[in-house]
Amino acid sequence: MNSKEIVKRAVEMNGPERIPINIVGKDESDIKFIMYKPARNFDSKGNRISEWGYVWERLDKTLGQPKDFPIKDWSMLKNYSPPGPFTEGRTEGFEEFIEENKDKYILGGMGITGFNQMTFIRGFSNVLEDLYLERENLAMLADMVFGFEEDIIKIYGKFKIDAVAFYDDWGTQDRLIISPTLWRDFFKPRYKRQFDLVHSLGMHVYFHSCGYCYDIIEDLIEVGADILNFNQPNVYGVERLGEEFGGKVCFQCPVDIQTTAINGGKKEIYDYVRRLIDSLGKFNGGFIDLVEDYYSLNFLSKENYDYCIQAFKDLGKRGVLNDEQV
C-alpha cells in the first residue's frame, strides 16, 4: 500500500497495513497539505490584513490575534463584501503539487472556518451576544462565511483531492463555548450542508476543534465527519474516546500538546502513544498519528518532538502491539 491507500483504509476502517502518520511539513508524512491561495490581486500589506478585512496582530511567530473587526455594528453589513472564491490565483500550483504527491493522501485546508471566522469578522463577544439578540443579521453573516467555504469545497472537488479540512475551535478546557442546544440549532445544519457537499464530491471530511467538545462529538459524526482532529485528548480521556466513539469515526490525535508532549519524558511519550493506538486504532483502522512542529515555537523541546515521531513509528508498524512485541 502507498500512503494514500493506507490513510484511506484507516479512515474507512478497512484494514491499513500500519497506522498512518502525519508529520506536518515533512516529506515522510503520509498526508500532504494544500490550501487555496489569496486572490492574486489582494494586497495583504505584509500578511497583516486578511481577505475578510480584519487585521492580524502578531507579537511572535504564532498565528496572532485578530483585531479591527470589519463589522463592528450591523449597519456595516450592507456595505460589506466577502472575498470572491473564484478569483484568479486561488489554485496556483495545485496541479503540480498534486502530481508530485499523487501517492500521498492530500488534505485540502480551508483555513480558519465557520464560527471562528465569524468571530474574526464581527468580534468574539459580539457574535455570542448576536446569537441571542441579532439572530437574523448573524445568519446573514454565517451564510456569507459558510457559502464561501462551500464554493472552495467545489473547487477542491474538481482537483479530486482526498479530504477537506475544517478548522473551527469550539471548546474551552471543560465545556463548549455555547450551549449544545444553541450549537445544534444554529450551526449543525450548516455543517451538515457542507459535509454533504464534500461527500457528494468524493472526499472525506476532516474536522479540527481544540478544547473540550464532547457534547457535540456524536453530532459531528451524525452529520458526516470522517476524521476528528483533537490535539488535547486528555481533556476527554483517551480511553473514554475509544470506548464511546471508537469505530464510529477516525481520530487524528498527537501526544497531548498541553501536557505529555511538553512535560513527559521518553517513557511517558511512548506509553501515551500506546494508549492512543490501543484505544483508538483497534477498529480495523480508525486512528492517524499526528506530530506538529511545536518545538519551533518553544511549546515543547526538540527532543520530545523527536520522541513523538519515533514512538508513533515504532508502535504503529503493525497496528496495535503488545508489550512482548515492542
Residue pairs with C-beta under 8 A, 6 or more apart in sequence:
1 9
1 16
1 17
2 103
2 104
3 20
3 29
3 30
3 31
3 103
3 104
3 105
4 30
4 102
4 103
4 104
4 105
4 106
4 162
5 16
6 16
6 17
6 18
6 20
6 30
6 105
7 16
7 20
7 30
7 31
7 105
7 162
7 288
8 14
8 105
8 162
8 204
9 15
9 16
9 285
10 16
10 19
10 20
10 250
10 281
10 285
10 286
10 287
10 288
11 163
11 204
11 226
11 227
11 250
11 285
11 288
12 250
12 285
13 247
13 250
13 283
13 284
13 285
13 286
14 284
14 285
15 284
15 285
16 285
16 319
17 318
18 316
18 317
18 318
18 319
19 277
19 281
19 287
19 288
19 289
19 312
19 316
19 319
20 30
20 31
20 105
20 288
20 289
20 316
21 28
21 29
21 30
21 288
21 289
21 290
21 291
21 309
21 312
21 313
21 316
22 29
22 30
22 31
22 252
22 288
22 289
22 290
22 291
23 29
23 291
23 309
24 33
24 290
24 291
24 292
24 293
25 293
29 104
30 104
30 105
30 288
31 104
31 105
31 106
31 107
31 288
32 97
32 101
32 104
32 105
32 106
32 107
33 106
33 107
33 109
33 165
34 94
34 97
34 98
34 106
34 107
34 108
34 109
34 161
35 108
35 109
35 110
35 111
36 90
36 91
36 108
36 109
36 111
36 152
36 155
36 156
37 89
37 90
37 91
37 92
37 93
38 44
38 51
38 89
39 51
39 83
39 84
39 87
39 88
39 89
39 90
40 87
40 88
40 89
40 92
41 87
41 88
41 89
42 51
42 83
42 87
43 49
44 50
44 51
47 56
48 55
48 56
49 55
49 56
50 56
50 66
50 120
51 83
52 70
52 82
52 83
52 117
52 120
52 121
53 70
53 80
53 121
54 66
54 67
54 68
54 69
54 70
54 120
54 121
55 66
55 67
55 68
56 63
56 64
56 65
56 66
56 67
57 64
57 65
57 66
57 67
58 64
58 65
60 297
61 296
61 297
62 297
66 120
69 120
69 121
69 122
69 123
69 126
70 76
70 80
70 121
71 77
71 80
71 121
71 122
71 141
72 123
74 134
74 137
77 137
77 140
77 141
80 144
82 144
82 145
82 148
83 148
85 148
85 151
85 152
85 155
86 151
86 155
90 152
90 155
91 155
91 159
94 159
95 159
98 106
98 159
98 161
105 162
105 163
106 161
106 162
106 163
107 161
107 162
107 163
107 164
107 165
107 206
108 156
108 159
108 161
108 163
108 164
108 165
108 203
109 165
109 167
110 149
110 152
110 153
110 164
110 165
110 166
110 167
111 117
111 167
112 120
112 167
112 168
113 145
113 149
113 166
113 167
113 168
114 145
114 146
114 149
114 166
114 168
114 187
114 190
114 191
115 127
115 168
115 170
115 187
116 167
116 168
116 169
117 145
118 127
118 138
118 141
118 142
118 145
119 126
119 127
121 141
121 145
122 130
122 138
122 141
127 138
128 177
128 178
130 137
130 138
131 138
131 178
131 182
131 186
135 186
138 186
139 186
142 186
142 187
142 190
146 190
146 193
146 194
149 166
149 194
150 193
150 194
150 197
153 164
153 194
153 197
153 198
153 201
154 197
154 201
156 164
156 201
156 203
157 198
157 201
157 202
157 203
160 202
161 203
162 203
162 204
163 198
163 203
163 204
163 205
163 206
163 226
163 227
164 198
164 203
164 204
164 205
164 206
165 206
165 207
165 208
166 194
166 205
166 206
166 207
166 208
167 208
168 207
168 208
168 209
169 208
169 209
169 210
169 211
170 176
170 177
170 183
170 209
170 211
170 213
170 216
171 177
171 209
171 210
171 211
171 212
171 213
171 235
172 211
172 212
173 211
173 212
173 235
174 212
174 235
175 212
175 215
176 183
176 212
176 213
176 215
176 216
177 211
180 215
180 216
180 219
183 215
183 216
183 219
184 216
184 219
188 216
188 219
188 223
191 220
191 223
192 223
192 224
194 205
195 205
195 223
195 224
195 225
196 224
198 204
198 205
198 224
199 205
199 224
204 226
204 227
205 224
205 225
205 226
205 227
206 225
206 226
206 227
206 229
206 252
207 220
207 225
207 227
207 228
207 229
208 229
208 231
209 228
209 229
209 230
210 230
210 231
210 232
211 232
211 235
212 235
212 236
213 220
213 230
214 236
217 228
217 244
217 245
217 249
218 245
220 228
220 249
221 228
221 245
221 248
221 249
225 249
226 249
226 250
227 249
227 250
227 251
227 252
227 288
228 249
228 250
228 251
228 252
229 251
229 252
229 253
229 290
230 236
230 241
230 251
230 252
230 253
231 253
231 254
231 256
231 257
231 290
231 292
232 256
232 257
232 258
232 259
233 241
233 253
233 256
233 276
234 256
234 258
234 259
234 260
238 253
238 272
238 275
238 276
238 279
238 280
239 275
239 279
241 251
241 279
241 280
242 278
242 279
242 280
242 282
243 279
245 251
246 279
246 280
246 282
246 283
246 286
247 283
247 286
249 286
250 285
250 286
250 287
250 288
251 280
251 286
251 287
251 288
252 287
252 288
252 289
252 290
253 276
253 280
253 287
253 290
254 261
254 289
254 290
254 291
254 292
254 308
255 261
255 264
255 269
255 272
255 273
255 276
255 291
255 308
255 311
256 272
257 292
257 294
257 299
257 300
260 268
260 269
260 272
261 269
261 294
261 300
261 304
261 308
262 299
262 300
262 304
264 272
264 304
265 307
266 307
269 304
269 307
269 308
269 311
270 307
270 311
270 314
270 315
272 311
273 289
273 308
273 311
273 312
273 315
273 316
274 315
274 321
276 287
276 289
277 287
277 315
277 316
277 319
277 320
277 321
278 320
280 286
280 287
281 287
281 316
281 319
281 320
282 319
282 320
289 312
289 316
291 305
291 308
291 309
291 312
293 305
294 300
294 305
295 301
295 302
295 304
295 305
314 326
315 321
315 326
318 325
